């Protein structure tokens, strides 16, 4: 049975500063690097044939640390912006509390937590899913169906789109789903890509 492990990147500088990050390249914090190391320790006794990540540095750096810690040297890596974080448009770089003062708590809550309402010039979770899921089904499940074990290190919203698909979550359920930074979510899949079970790895 193939394995699929999903990891959200470790804490980034703008996560720490409570800012909307989106597609801006922001480095990991020291805590983020530590979260990546912990993820590597948790995944170390597993086997992977290929890794996927986004085109953003915080995900790529998390993957690099996981590979180093877990001893996955030589693991093929595929990078694609289909796995990028949700694009926050005009909100990128803004502090979330300041944004709430500017636009109102209710409006910011809708942008952050509705499934289909995007922020100005940005993406809703629905739009993120519309680019992440075709890539997931074509490339990542393509590997799974060949019997390959796959590691994906990406972002909160691109990974949520994948979990929504795998777990059969509704639009309401996926909005309540929180994926902590640096915590592996490991699926046992059948050869056709259906889910036999999953576990969340903790120390």
N, C-alpha and C positions, 0 to 999 in steps of 0.2 A: 504493500500500500504506500503510495507516494505521500510525502510530508510537505506541507506548505507552512512556513513560519513567517509571520508578519511582525515587523518591528517599526514603531514610530521612532524617529530620530530622537537623540538625547536633547535635553533642554538647550535652547539657543539663547543668545544674548537678548533677543527681543521677546522670547517667552518670559524670561526673567524680568524684563522691563514692562511686561503687560502691554506689548504693542502688537498691532496687526502686522504679520510678517508676509504672508502670501509668497510671491515669487522673488522677493528681495533676498539676495544671498547674504546670510547672517551666520557668523561662526557659532560653534558650540561654546557654552560656558564650561568652567571646570566641572561643575555638577553634571553637565551634559556629557562630558567625556567619561566621567565616572559611571553614568548610567549606561553608556555604550560598553564600557568594560564589563559591567555586571551582566549585560545582555550576552556578551561574548562568553562569559563563564557559564551562564545558564544553557547556552546552545552548544557548548564545547563537546559534549558526548554525542552529538547528532551528526548526521552526514548530509551534505548538500552537493548537488551537481552543478548548480548555477545560482547566481544572485542577481536580483534586479534592484535598481534604485532610480531616483529621480535625477534631474539635471541640476539639482541644487546642492550646494556645498555641505549643508548641515546633515543631509541624509547620506551623502557620499562619505563624509568624514566618520559618521557613526558606523557605516558599513566597514570602513577601513579598520577601525578600532576592533570591531567584532571579529573580523578576519584574523587580525593580529593576535588577539587574546585567545581565540578558539583554535588557532592553528589551522585555519582554512586556506593557507597560502596556495596560490595557483588557481583558486576558484574563479571561473569565468564570470565577468560582471557585465551586465547590460544596463545602460543608462538611457532613460527616455523621459521626456517632459510630460508624457501622458500620466506619469506617477507624481508630478509636482503637486505641491499643496494647492488648495483652493486659492484662486487669484482674488485678493481683496480690493482691487481697483483703487478708488480714491482714498480708501481707508489705510492703505499700506503705509507703515511707518508711524501711524497715529497711536497714541496711548489710548487704551480702551476706555478708561475712566473719563479722559478729556473728550473723547468722541461722544460719549453718552451725554456730557454736558452740552456739547455743541448741537447734537441732533435729537437729544431726548432719549431716555432709557428705553422707552417702548420701541422706537424706530431701530435703535442699535440691536435690541434683542431680536427683532424680526430679521434683520440682516444676518445676525450670527446664528439664529436658531430656526429660521423657517427653512423648509426644504427647497422652495422654488423662487424666493425673492432675493435677487442679488443686490449687493451694495452698489453704489454708483460706479459704473465702468468696471465692475468686477463679476465674479461668479457666485451663484448660489451652489449649495451642495449638489443640486440636480445637475448643474452644468459640469461640475467636477466629475460626477459619476458618468456623464455622457462621454467624457474623454478617457477616463480611467478604465471603465468596464470593457469597452471594445478591445483595448490593449490587453487587459487581464485575460479576456476570453481567448484572444488570438494567440498571444505570446506565452503568457504564464501558464494558462491551462493547457496550451499546446505542449509545453514541457511536461506538465503533470501527466498528460495522457500518454506520453512516451515513457512513463515510469520514472521520471526525474524528480528528485527532491529539490524544492525551490525555497530560497530565502529572499524575502522582499523587505527592504529597508526604505521606508518612504515617510509619509506625513499623516497627520491626524485625519484630514478629510479624504485624501486618496485611499488610505487604508480603511476608513469608515465605509467608503463606497464598495470596497471589496468584501468587507464583513457583511454589509447589507445584502449583497448578492449571495454569499455563502450561507449565511444564517437565515435567509428569507425574511429579513426585517421589513416592517412597513415604514413609510415615510416618518410616522410619528416615533416609532421605536428607534430608528437610526439617529434621530435628533437627540435622544436621551443617552446614546451610547458614548461613553468616555473611553478613549484609548490613551492611557498614561504614556509619557515619554520613556523610551528605553525598555519597555516591558514586552517580551515576546508572547505572541498569541500563536499557538501551534495547532495546525489542523491535520488530522489523519483523513486522507481523501481516498476514495475509490478511483480506479483507473479512468472512469468516465468523468471525474471531477466532482462527484457528489460527496457530501460530508459524512464521514463515519463518526467523527467526534472531534472535540478540540479541548485544549487546556491552556490556561494562562500561567506562564512560568514566573515564580517568585523565588527570591532567596529565603 
